Each structure stands twice: as C-alpha cells, then as structure tokens.
Amino acid sequence: MLSHILETAARYTWETLRDSNAYRISQGEETITDNLLLYLLRQSLASIHVIKTPKDKEPLMGTDWEWWIGSKAGGFLRYAVQAKKLDYKSHRYLKLKHVVNTQWGMEDQQTILKRYSAANFAMPLYALYNFIELEDYQPYWQCPNPLEPEQFGITVTPLHNIEKAIATRGSRSFESLHTCSETIPVRCLAVCPRIRPSPSAMGLIQGAKLDFHETKVYSYDEVSLLLLAEQRGLDAFPHSLYSSDLGLYPKHIAVVETDA
C-alpha cells in the first residue's frame, strides 16, 4: 500500500505537469507541493502523517519538506527537502539556483538547506517535479526495477549533485541530473533495502545508494514527538529535534512508517 501511494503521487505529478503544458496552465513548485499534501491527507493512512508548519513559523522556514521515513523496529532517516520543477520546453530546472532573503541576508537555497541539515542531523535532498518527452528514458532510470516513465514525476537527488550541477555549465538539465546514479524515484526512499534502515543499523549508518556519509538514525520514541505535535499543533514543536540556535523550520513534515 505504501509503495502504491508514493507511486500514485509521482504519477499524479507527471500527469499534472503533462496536462499543464498541454493546456498552458501554470503549475509552480508550491502549487504542486500543496496538491501533494492534500492528496496524502485524503488517503487517511495510518502509515503516513503530514504536518503543516503553523503560520507564525512561516517566516522562519528553512526547507520545503522534511521527510521522516522508517520503521519502529529499524528507526527513521530524516531528509530535508527542497523542491524544484522541470521546465518542459528547455528540459532545465530554471530556478535551481534561487536566492532568498534570510536573517543572514540574501542567500541561495543550497546554503540554507546545507545549514538546516547540518544543524538538525538531516540528509539534504532535492525533490524534482518532472514531465518530459523523450524517445528513450532508459539511460536516466537509476532504479533496478523495470522502467516506468511516470515514476519520473517525483525523483530525488542529494544536495551535492545539485551543487555540482550549478557549478558546471550545461548541467542543470533533466538529462544531466538523471544520469547520476543517486537520482531515484521518490518511492525508493521507503521501499529500497539499500536505503531503508534495518533493525541492526541503529545509531550511525551509511546510506550506500545515496552515497551519504554516516548519518543519524532516529528512534521511534524521538519521531513520536512529532506525532504528538501533529495532534497538539506545532506550537509544541519538539525542541530536541530542531536547533533553537538556528531557528528554522520546514514548511511541511511527513512521517512515513514503512511497517505500519
């Protein structure tokens, strides 16, 4: 069921961007993200919890999404996620290098995401919203399962791939980023055994598929603080999970239990 939900979310994004191009109806990253949030909430699944940051914390947002993915037995990995949409005509992510005003002045989103992730022991990812027409999709499919073009609707890639793309001329395209072995369908974060933490991997692990260095695995007791906040409202934000020195928060939080 969980894999089906994530696959459907990716397919929905692919089809939405396909139709928005056909009918010339603009779909920005925020609109796509809000629609995904609504889709997940409508499922009313015990395995997925979605929490929206309250209005009073919106000026202090450090990232679009924060995903907690794992199980009670094996623990949870924490991802700080920035979303970007592919431009259909150019095959490029036109807003990949985006500068915003922060309490430290004008900064690019890569800097903010890196600071947020380091302070909160999260892994920095970019979620890529895509629709593209190609004669052959296979060279860009980095999943061992059979090719499904619609699963390109939402793919993820580590921050260091984005930094390299920004620094390298001509590398901000779909083709360039999806030749990276770490650019994978979003469903892989929940179902791939090379990424998902296992019961024997508590503490510090290395995510081989995503080429992360050692990172923290959170216990269910820690993650349950977020679930309490879901019920009480995020005015009761768990301070043990968010750096008070940094003072930044995600726009949305999703807790995905792979064994629920």
Buried (B, 14 or more C-beta within 10 A) or exposed (E): EBEEBBBBBBBBBBEBBBEBBEEEEEBEBEBBBBBBBEBBEEBEBEBBBBBBBEEEBEEEBBBBBBBBBBBBEBBBBBBBBBBBBBBBEEBBBEEBBBEEEBEEEEBBBBBBBBBBBEBBBBBBBBBBBBBBEEEEBEEBBBBEEEEBBBBBBBBBBBBBBBBBBBEEEEBBBBBBBBEBEBBBBBBBBBBBEEBBBBEEBBEEBEBEBBEBEEBBBBBBEBBEBBBEBBEEEBEEBBEEBBBEEBEBBBBBBBBBBBEB
